[in-house]
Amino acid sequence: MIFSEAERAAVYKAIHTRRDVRGEFRPEPIPEEILSRILTAAHHAPSVGFMQPWDFIVVRDPKVKQEIKEGFQVAHNEAAEQFEGEKRATYQSLKLEGITEAPLGICITCDPSRHGPVVIGRTANPEMDLYSSVCAVQNLWLAARAENLGVGWVSIIHHQALRAALGIPQEIVPIAYLCVGYVTQFHEKPELESIGWLPRVPLDALVHHDRWESPL
């Protein structure tokens, strides 16, 4: 199961060209076989104790999308109030979701009770099931990029808004609402990096050796 040079390069290409897509979605539907492949990739994410805590809600109904969009708008307005001056104006000018434009939405959730209260690997850190579900998000995102699909993570929305719109039980944790579809382009750099919101931190500033100390 050794990767060839071309296969290895393809993995890194997907990682480095993955983008959070907001305003570039095209309307054409995603073929079922491709949707199945990216969901299968998500389902093959690593999970603590092999508990596979995720579920996938595939959203196509425009009315459901509109309800989610309204939930986003509430949280978006709240967020704008937390910035000041030019930052607020810049934030308000940004396109931060493609909920109604994307042909497909996928909500990934976490069921903390799956397979019972005691899970191998979760005994010391009970939040490991949440991290496992985030791995499913990343798997789906990279698989979608390899399929030339764009993905946008709508993080500016309250969990209760997603629960209400999608009928998610109270004990289930919404992890991510993803907008998925073909796009007109993939940006060369992440948009927030391109507009100067924040720079990419150099790797050397983040790597520690043996103990937590200031990186050299």
MARSE-939204 format. One record per atom (N, C-alpha, C): x, z, y. Coordinates in pm, whole numbers, padded with zeros to 5 digits, always signed. Atoms other than C-alpha are relative to their C-alpha. Layout:
XZY...
***
This chain:
+00083+00000-00120+00000+00000+00000+00087+00000+00126-00091+00014-00114+00283-00093+00235-00057-00102+00099+00043+00094-00104+00190-00257+00566+00109-00103+00024-00094+00103-00042+00352-00587+00645+00027+00016+00150-00032-00007-00144+00509-00633+00987-00118-00047+00084+00115+00051-00074+00208-00837+01102-00116+00099-00003+00108-00099+00011-00038-00576+00974+00029+00121+00088-00038-00113-00084+00152-00297+01145-00018-00034+00147+00015+00042-00140+00160-00492+01471-00147-00005+00040+00142+00008-00030-00217-00546+01450-00059+00138+00028+00049-00137-00023-00280-00171+01423+00039+00047+00140-00046-00043-00132-00069-00100+01731-00067-00081+00112+00070+00081-00100-00233-00389+01917-00138+00056+00028+00134-00059-00019-00577-00237+01858+00008+00130+00080-00015-00127-00071-00453+00102+01979+00029-00023+00148-00047+00016-00138-00284-00026+02293-00093-00085+00086+00091+00083-00079-00555-00273+02397-00144+00051-00003+00133-00062-00002-00855-00047+02329-00033+00042+00144+00042-00036-00136-01050+00005+02652-00138+00063-00002+00133-00056-00020-01348+00209+02767-00077-00101+00086+00069+00110-00066-01588-00073+02857-00127+00050+00068+00119-00043-00073-01857-00021+03120-00082-00118+00051+00076+00103-00071-01949-00336+03310+00019-00142-00048-00033+00135+00046-01839-00630+03097-00080-00044-00123+00072+00032+00123-02097-00637+02818-00078-00130+00011+00082+00120+00014-02254-00962+02704-00122+00033-00085+00126-00040+00064-02612-00964+02569-00015-00038-00146+00026+00048+00135-02568-01139+02234+00012+00114-00103+00001-00107+00099-02640-00923+01928+00125+00001-00086-00112-00016+00091-02376-00791+01691-00048-00033-00141+00040+00031+00137-02399-00948+01342-00001+00125-00088+00016-00118+00084-02510-00699+01078+00125+00030-00083-00118-00024+00082-02199-00750+00867+00113+00064+00081-00102-00061-00085-01977-00658+01161-00037+00144+00033+00046-00136-00023-02188-00354+01246+00029+00086-00123-00027-00075+00123-02157-00248+00882+00147+00032-00013-00144-00024+00012-01779-00284+00894+00047+00111+00093-00048-00104-00092-01732-00068+01202-00059+00137-00035+00057-00127+00045-01971+00199+01070+00073+00050-00124-00077-00039+00118-01784+00196+00740+00135+00056+00039-00128-00052-00050-01458+00243+00930-00017+00141+00053+00027-00133-00052-01610+00541+01110-00020+00100-00113+00030-00088+00114-01732+00685+00780+00124+00031-00083-00125-00025+00072-01377+00666+00643+00099+00081+00084-00087-00088-00079-01239+00899+00910+00035+00124-00083-00033-00126+00067-01061+01213+00793-00100+00108+00043+00089-00110-00037-01282+01521+00781+00042+00127-00071-00041-00129+00054-01214+01889+00724-00079+00027-00128+00066-00030+00125-01287+01984+00364-00078-00116-00059+00074+00120+00040-01412+01627+00312-00151+00019+00019+00142-00031-00020-01742+01749+00458-00078-00115+00062+00066+00117-00058-01817+01420+00640-00122+00042+00084+00110-00062-00074-02027+01597+00907-00078-00095+00090+00058+00094-00096-02125+01283+01096-00128-00066-00049+00109+00095+00019-02446+01083+01124+00010-00102+00112-00007+00110-00097-02490+00755+01312-00141-00045+00034+00129+00049-00046-02796+00670+01519+00024-00132+00074-00018+00133-00060-02805+00297+01597-00119-00028+00090+00105+00013-00101-03001+00229+01915-00008-00143+00051+00025+00135-00053-03151-00110+02001-00120-00003+00095+00125-00002-00076-03485-00016+02161+00028+00016+00150-00025-00011-00144-03475-00084+02539-00061+00127+00062+00061-00121-00055-03711+00210+02605+00086+00122-00028-00088-00112+00032-03479+00450+02427+00126-00006+00086-00118+00016-00086-03181+00309+02615-00030+00045+00143+00036-00037-00136-03365+00356+02943-00010+00152+00015+00007-00146-00005-03435+00721+02861+00139+00061+00002-00139-00048-00001-03066+00773+02787+00063-00028+00136-00053+00034-00133-02979+00595+03113-00047+00102+00104+00052-00101-00094-03203+00839+03302+00071+00133-00018-00076-00122+00024-03025+01130+03134+00141-00010+00058-00131+00023-00061-02692+00981+03239-00008+00019+00151+00009-00004-00145-02811+00947+03598-00009+00142+00054+00009-00141-00040-02901+01316+03619+00139+00064+00000-00133-00060+00012-02557+01423+03496+00099-00065+00098-00087+00074-00093-02388+01155+03710-00015+00055+00142+00024-00055-00133-02550+01289+04027+00058+00141+00012-00058-00135-00001-02447+01643+03935+00152-00007+00011-00145+00012-00002-02090+01530+03876+00052-00040+00137-00044+00046-00132-02066+01355+04212+00015+00115+00098-00004-00114-00091-02133+01684+04388+00125+00086-00020-00117-00083+00028-01822+01834+04228+00129-00058+00058-00115+00061-00066-01586+01592+04402-00018+00008+00151+00005-00010-00145-01501+01598+04772+00063-00123+00064-00062+00103-00082-01423+01341+05038+00009-00136-00067-00021+00134+00055-01272+01013+04923-00021-00004-00151+00020-00004+00145-01281+01123+04560-00146-00017-00035+00143+00014+00027-01658+01155+04574-00045-00143+00023+00039+00138-00029-01698+00815+04735+00050-00095-00108-00055+00085+00106-01468+00657+04477-00079+00019-00129+00076-00029+00121-01651+00831+04193-00136-00071+00003+00132+00060-00011-01988+00709+04319+00003-00152-00006-00012+00147+00003-01858+00352+04341+00032-00055-00138-00043+00044+00133-01745+00342+03979-00118-00034-00090+00096+00032+00106-01943+00174+03701+00045+00077-00123-00044-00092+00103-01931+00447+03437-00081-00007-00129+00076+00017+00123-02173+00324+03170-00055-00141-00009+00064+00129+00022-02326+00015+03014-00118+00016-00093+00104-00041+00096-02624+00178+02845-00104-00109-00021+00106+00101+00015-02886-00087+02915+00056-00140-00016-00059+00133+00012-02647-00383+02929+00053-00029-00140-00055+00021+00134-02485-00331+02589-00112-00027-00099+00106+00029+00096-02684-00481+02301-00027+00113-00097+00011-00103+00101-02625-00173+02091+00053+00132+00054-00053-00133-00022-02586+00201+02130+00018+00067-00135-00021-00077+00122-02443+00425+01859+00030+00144+00039-00024-00142-00024-02475+00801+01876+00059+00060-00127-00065-00068+00112-02236+00992+01650-00021+00150+00018+00032-00142-00007-02337+01349+01569+00082+00079-00102-00067-00089+00094-02198+01649+01381-00102+00101-00053+00086-00099+00065-02391+01861+01131+00089+00113-00051-00091-00109+00040-02203+02196+01113-00039+00066-00131+00046-00068+00121-02413+02311+00816+00016-00083-00127-00009+00088+00117-02337+02018+00586+00090+00064-00107-00071-00055+00116-02226+02143+00243+00019+00151+00008-00001-00145+00001-02285+02506+00334+00091+00063+00104-00072-00070-00107-02126+02774+00553+00150+00009-00019-00143-00013+00024-01783+02786+00385+00056-00136-00036-00060+00133+00017-01576+02468+00416+00151+00015-00004-00147-00003+00006-01214+02422+00309+00058-00052+00132-00066+00044-00123-01003+02405+00624-00071+00041+00127+00075-00040-00120-01274+02538+00857-00013+00151+00011+00020-00145+00002-01248+02908+00774+00066+00070+00118-00069-00062-00113-00996+02994+01048-00042-00060+00133+00035+00072-00123-01108+02733+01301-00132-00074-00023+00130+00060+00032-01483+02663+01276-00031-00129+00075+00024+00122-00078-01465+02386+01536+00059-00125-00065-00064+00116+00064-01276+02160+01293-00100-00109-00038+00099+00104+00031-01601+01984+01201-00025-00090+00121+00016+00081-00121-01635+01871+01563+00117-00097+00014-00117+00087-00010-01281+01736+01560-00009-00113-00102+00016+00103+00102-01358+01550+01238-00092-00111+00049+00094+00099-00051-01653+01378+01404+00063-00085+00109-00071+00078-00103-01431+01275+01695+00092-00102-00067-00080+00098+00074-01200+01110+01439-00085-00121-00040+00090+00111+00033-01502+00903+01331-00023-00089+00121+00014+00077-00125-01548+00798+01694+00120-00091+00018-00121+00079-00021-01188+00683+01717+00012-00112-00103-00004+00106+00102-01206+00495+01387-00093-00115+00038+00096+00103-00038-01516+00311+01504+00053-00081+00118-00048+00065-00122-01357+00233+01841+00111-00100-00032-00109+00089+00033-01042+00084+01692-00048-00116-00087+00056+00108+00082-01237-00112+01429-00077-00099+00088+00074+00088-00090-01463-00247+01704+00096-00087+00080-00097+00080-00076-01159-00357+01905+00057-00111-00087-00051+00103+00091-01025-00540+01599-00103-00109-00025+00109+00098+00014-01366-00714+01579-00031-00069+00132+00019+00055-00135-01332-00812+01949-00129+00050+00065+00114-00066-00063-01613-00574+02042+00051+00104+00099-00029-00104-00095-01604-00352+02347-00081+00124-00030+00068-00128+00018-01698+00017+02334+00016+00081+00127-00005-00091-00113-01786+00253+02615-00061+00134-00038+00045-00135+00033-01818+00630+02562-00072+00059+00121+00078-00061-00109-02096+00778+02777+00011+00151-00014-00021-00144+00008-01969+01131+02825-00074+00075+00111+00067-00064-00113-02160+01198+03148-00149+00008-00032+00139-00021+00038-02482+01316+02987-00007+00133-00075+00015-00129+00066-02610+01653+02870-00048-00020-00144+00041+00010+00140-02651+01710+02497-00151+00003-00016+00145-00011+00014-03013+01806+02548-00070-00130+00035+00059+00130-00035-03086+01470+02711+00009-00096-00118-00013+00084+00119-02950+01292+02403-00093+00048-00110+00091-00053+00103-03142+01525+02173-00144-00044+00026+00138+00036-00035-03465+01452+02360-00025-00149-00021+00020+00145+00008-03415+01075+02372+00005-00051-00144-00026+00051+00134-03302+01038+02011-00061+00085-00111+00063-00085+00100-03498+01314+01837+00099+00075-00086-00105-00071+00075-03182+01499+01734-00038+00147-00012+00033-00142+00016-03254+01844+01587+00096+00090+00078-00077-00091-00083-03130+02143+01785+00130+00043-00066-00120-00048+00070-02880+02245+01516+00107-00108-00017-00095+00110+00010-02711+01903+01521+00067-00021+00135-00077+00013-00124-02435+01850+01780+00024-00148+00032-00037+00136-00041-02424+01516+01965+00148-00003+00040-00143+00010-00028-02059+01411+01976+00028-00111+00101-00028+00114-00088-02062+01068+02143-00117-00097-00001+00089+00116-00010-02301+00806+02270+00086-00117+00043-00088+00114-00022-02122+00472+02249-00080-00125+00029+00055+00131-00029-02221+00144+02412+00091-00103-00067-00079+00091+00082-02111-00141+02186-00050-00144+00018+00039+00140-00011-02107-00517+02233+00117-00090+00030-00101+00097-00044-01913-00834+02299+00013+00008+00152-00028-00016-00142-01755-00844+02643+00059-00127+00059-00057+00116-00070-01647-01096+02903+00152+00009+00006-00145-00020-00004-01297-00944+02913+00034+00143-00037-00057-00133+00015-01082-00650+02817+00103+00016+00111-00094-00021-00110-00893-00506+03113+00142+00022-00055-00139-00016+00041-00515-00514+03093+00038+00147-00008-00024-00144-00002-00501-00144+03182-00134+00072+00007+00121-00078-00024-00761+00134+03174-00039-00006+00148+00045+00020-00138-00975+00097+03486+00043+00114+00092-00035-00113-00086-00907+00448+03616+00149+00002+00033-00143+00015-00030-00534+00382+03588+00020-00111+00103-00016+00116-00089-00570+00046+03765-00038+00032+00143+00045-00030-00137-00758+00188+04063+00075+00117+00062-00079-00109-00054-00514+00476+04102-00068+00135-00005+00066-00132+00011-00753+00756+04004+00099+00103-00054-00108-00081+00055-00475+00903+03788+00102-00094-00065-00102+00082+00068-00144+00766+03656+00009+00037-00147-00031-00036+00139-00043+00752+03292+00119+00095+00001-00107-00099+00005+00170+01057+03220+00109-00050-00094-00109+00044+00089+00514+00968+03079+00004+00083-00128-00002-00070+00128+00544+01058+02711+00102+00113+00000-00106-00102+00000+00867+01250+02773-00046+00130+00065+00049-00120-00068+00675+01492+02995-00096+00080-00088+00101-00062+00084+00444+01580+02707+00052+00044-00136-00056-00030+00132+00676+01619+02409+00085+00126+00008-00077-00124+00010+00806+01966+02320+00070+00001-00135-00077-00006+00125+01062+02050+02052+00013+00145-00045-00009-00130+00067+01027+02354+01825-00083+00109+00066+00078-00102-00070+00864+02574+02093-00059-00060+00127+00061+00046-00125+00641+02535+02401+00093+00035+00114-00088-00014-00116+00890+02485+02679-00017-00123+00085+00009+00117-00086+00915+02252+02973+00078-00113-00062-00074+00113+00058+01004+01908+02833+00120-00037+00087-00120+00040-00074+01348+01785+02929-00026-00128+00077
***
